[in-house]
Amino acid sequence: MISTQQLVLKKSAFCFRLICIVIVVAGFVSDGLSSQATVARQNYLPSIIVSNSFLNQTNASTFHNSCNNIRIAGNTLTAECQRENGRNRTSSIVIRGIRNDNGRLEYLRNSRGASTFQNSCQNIRVRGNSLIARCQKTNGSFVRSTIVIRGIDNDNGRLEYSRN
């Protein structure tokens, strides 16, 4: 007969293993090694399949494929974007969910939240769909940092967030 204490320990070990497996899978998927990662069965744990769409709420932006004269002021991205009729329209959008963490640009847990990178970064620019800046570290020095801008598309001349 298993005691209550032994049962709690077994459940804790199961949860710990499950958390570790999800973290490992997330690392494989976010590194781009696989669009679908599978972790082999360990002891009594079933295989876990995690897709990219589950881990990444939005895809990399595509606006740069049909927009030009792309620029940024603070956290506002502005570009000349092609419409379906071939003419360009000037459009702007606020970049959401990016912060400076000790000199490294990263997404907030809530990627729809307000960006704060512009408060502690300088020489902010956009190249393709990447945001590049010199960001301040806690020691006061500045380092170069880059992050892919997620989920902004050109919708008939308007910069908009993807609907996924």
N, C-alpha and C positions, 0 to 999 in steps of 0.2 A: 504494500500500500504506500502511495506517495503522500508525504506530508504536505500541508498547505505551504510551508516555507519552500520545499523543493519545487512545488508547482509554480510558485511565484518566480523562483530562480529560472526555471525552464522558460516561462513566458518572457522574462526579461532578456534571456539569451536569444530567444527567437526574435524579439523586437530589435535588439541590437544588431543581429545579423541582417535583418531586413533593412534597417536604416543604412548599414554599411554597403549593402548591395545596391541600394538605390543611389547612394552617393557615387559609387564606382561607375554605375551605368550612366549617371548624369555626366560624369567626367568624360567617358568615351563619346557620348553623343555631342556634348558641347565642344569637344575638340574636333568635331567633324570627321571622326574616324568611321562613323557608320550612321546612316539615317535611321537605322533600327538596331538597337543593341539588345543582345540576349545574354543573360547570365546563366551559366549551367547550373543544374540542380546540385545543391549542397545539402547533404544529410536529408532532412525531411522537408526542406524548403522547395516549393515549386519554382520552375523557371519564371523569370520576370522579363517581360518585353516592354520596353519604353520607347515610344516614338518621339521624333524631334518635335512634332507639333504639340506634344504634351509638355515638354520641357521649355520650349521657346514659344512665348505667347505670340510673337510676331516674327515675320521673316525679315531678311535684310531689305532695305529700301531699293526701289527701282527708279525713282525720280530722275536720277542722273543719266538714265538712258535716253530721255526725251526732253531734258531741260538743259539750258546753258546759262552762262553768266550767274553761276551759283555762288552765293555769298551768305555770310552770317554776321549778324550784329547781336551781341548778347546771346540769347538762346533762340533767336528768330532766324529761320532759314528763309531766304528769298531767292527766287530764280525766274528766268524767262522759260515758260513751259509751253510746249507745242500742243495746240488743240487739234481736234480731228480734222478741221478744215485746213490745217497746215500753218495757220497763223499762230504767233506766240502771244502769251498772256503773262503778265507779271503776277506772281503769286507768292504768298508768304505763309509760313506755318511755324508755330512754336514747337521746338524740340522738347519732348517730354521725357522725364524719368532718368536723366543722366546726372551724376554727381562726381565730384572730385574726392577720392579717398586717398589721402596722403600722396598726391601726385599721380594717381591712377584714375583715369576715367572709367566709370562703371555704371551699370544700370541699378536703379533702386529696386527693391523687392516689388514695389508697385510701379511698374514701368509706365503707368499713365499719370504718375505724380509730377509735380512741378520740378523742373531741372534746377540745379543750383551750381553747376560747374562754372558758369559764367562769373560767379562771385569770386572765385579763387584761381582762375585760369586766364592766361593772356595769349596774344597771337593766335586767336581762335580762327580756324579756317576749315573749309570742306574740300576734300579731294575725292571725287567719285561719290560713294555713299559713306565715306568715313569722315568722322569729326576728328580734327587734329588740333592739339593745343599744348602750350607749356603750362603745366599745372603746379601749383605750390604744394610743397610737402610741409609736414608739421614743423620741420626744422627751419623753414623759411626759404629754402632753395627751390628752384623751379626745374622740372624735368618734362621732357616731351612725352605725350601720351596720345594714343589713338584708340578710337572705338568705332565700330560699325553702327551707323544710324539705322535703327530698325523701323520697318513698317510704314515709311512714307512713300507714296506713289503719286504719279501724275494722272489725274482724272480729268481728261479733256481740258488741260490748261490750268487746273487747280491742284495745288499740293494738298493731299489729304492722307490721313492715316488709313491703313488697310482695315478692312472690316473683319479680320480674323482675331 
